[in-house]
């Protein structure tokens, strides 16, 4: 996970993002239970405790109407964001542009083969916040950074 600088704007302006709305039914660090709508689909996700940069994750598609009801049961704050996905230097990047109480926050994530994989950071990447708990979505759902 990385913060970004304004150079990311040149990439995102040519992409179409996907609206995401998510909340947490349980944000305990030992296990989180998340409800997410992504476009016209919805998912229930259970994640285990972080072990370094790795954590177990189980995700199940659920009816979109159920997700709407479950979001009403979630802890504050609901996370609203637009996700942009693209490939740069043979790596898939996901850049989340947050809205609502998190407006102005932009976070980039890259998927690696393993946590020790070496790669070159693009010039739009600023700070590695992978291990900073303030940037975990489950913590953002409780404590907005803005």
C-alpha positions in Angstrom: 0.0 0.0 0.0 1.3 3.4 -1.0 0.3 7.0 -0.9 0.6 8.8 -4.2 1.4 12.2 -5.6 -0.4 14.3 -8.1 1.3 12.6 -11.1 -1.3 9.8 -10.6 -3.9 12.2 -12.1 -2.4 11.8 -15.6 -3.0 8.0 -15.4 -6.5 8.1 -13.8 -8.0 10.7 -16.1 -7.9 8.2 -19.0 -9.5 5.3 -17.0 -13.0 4.3 -15.9 -13.2 3.4 -12.2 -15.5 1.1 -10.4 -17.7 2.4 -7.5 -17.1 0.5 -4.2 -19.0 0.9 -1.0 -17.9 -1.2 2.0 -18.5 -1.5 5.7 -17.4 -3.7 8.5 -19.6 -5.9 10.6 -16.6 -6.8 12.7 -13.3 -4.9 12.6 -11.5 -6.9 15.3 -7.8 -7.2 14.3 -7.9 -11.0 14.8 -10.6 -11.2 12.1 -12.6 -8.8 10.0 -15.9 -9.3 8.4 -16.6 -6.9 5.5 -19.6 -6.2 3.3 -18.8 -4.7 -0.1 -20.7 -3.6 -3.1 -18.7 -3.4 -6.3 -20.8 -2.1 -9.2 -23.8 -4.4 -9.4 -22.3 -7.2 -7.4 -21.9 -7.7 -3.6 -19.5 -9.7 -1.4 -19.0 -10.8 2.1 -15.3 -11.1 3.0 -13.7 -12.6 6.1 -10.0 -11.8 6.7 -7.7 -13.3 9.3 -5.0 -11.5 11.2 -2.1 -10.0 9.3 1.1 -12.0 9.4 3.6 -9.5 7.9 2.2 -8.6 4.5 0.1 -11.7 4.2 -3.3 -12.6 5.6 -5.9 -15.2 4.9 -9.0 -14.1 3.0 -12.3 -15.8 2.2 -14.8 -14.0 -0.1 -18.3 -15.0 -1.1 -20.7 -13.3 -3.5 -24.0 -12.4 -1.9 -27.3 -10.9 -3.2 -26.9 -7.1 -3.7 -30.1 -6.4 -1.7 -28.7 -8.4 1.2 -25.5 -6.3 1.0 -27.6 -3.1 1.2 -29.2 -4.4 4.4 -25.9 -5.5 5.9 -24.3 -2.1 5.2 -27.0 -0.6 7.4 -25.7 -2.9 10.3 -22.0 -2.0 9.8 -19.8 0.0 12.2 -19.3 3.7 11.3 -17.9 4.9 8.8 -18.9 3.4 5.5 -16.1 3.6 3.0 -17.0 5.0 -0.4 -14.3 4.9 -3.1 -13.7 4.6 -6.8 -11.2 1.9 -7.8 -9.0 2.2 -10.9 -7.1 -0.9 -12.0 -4.3 -0.8 -14.6 -1.0 -2.4 -15.5 2.3 -0.6 -15.2 5.7 -2.3 -15.6 4.0 -5.7 -15.8 2.4 -5.3 -12.4 -1.3 -4.8 -11.7 -2.0 -1.7 -9.7 -5.3 -0.8 -7.9 -5.7 2.8 -7.0 -8.5 3.8 -4.7 -9.8 7.4 -4.7 -11.8 7.8 -1.5 -15.0 9.9 -1.2 -17.2 10.9 1.7 -15.6 11.2 5.1 -12.3 10.1 3.4 -12.5 12.5 0.5 -9.0 13.4 -0.8 -7.3 10.2 0.3 -5.8 8.2 -2.6 -4.1 4.8 -1.9 -2.4 2.5 -4.4 -1.8 -1.2 -4.0 0.1 -3.6 -6.1 -0.3 -7.4 -6.2 3.0 -9.3 -6.0 3.9 -12.9 -6.5 5.3 -13.0 -2.9 6.2 -10.4 -0.3 9.9 -10.4 -1.2 9.4 -9.7 -4.9 11.6 -6.8 -6.1 10.0 -4.1 -8.3 10.5 -0.5 -9.3 8.2 2.1 -7.9 6.5 4.4 -10.4 7.3 8.1 -10.1 3.7 8.7 -8.8 4.2 6.6 -5.7 5.1 8.5 -2.5 5.2 6.6 0.8 4.9 2.9 1.6 2.1 2.5 4.2 1.7 -1.2 3.9 2.4 -1.8 7.6 0.8 1.5 8.9 -2.5 0.4 10.5 -4.0 3.8 10.0 -4.4 2.9 6.3 -6.1 -0.5 6.8 -9.6 -0.2 5.5 -11.0 -1.6 8.7 -9.3 1.2 10.6 -10.4 3.8 8.1 -13.9 2.7 8.8 -13.5 3.8 12.4 -11.0 6.7 12.2 -11.0 8.8 9.0 -7.6 10.3 8.3 -9.1 13.7 7.2 
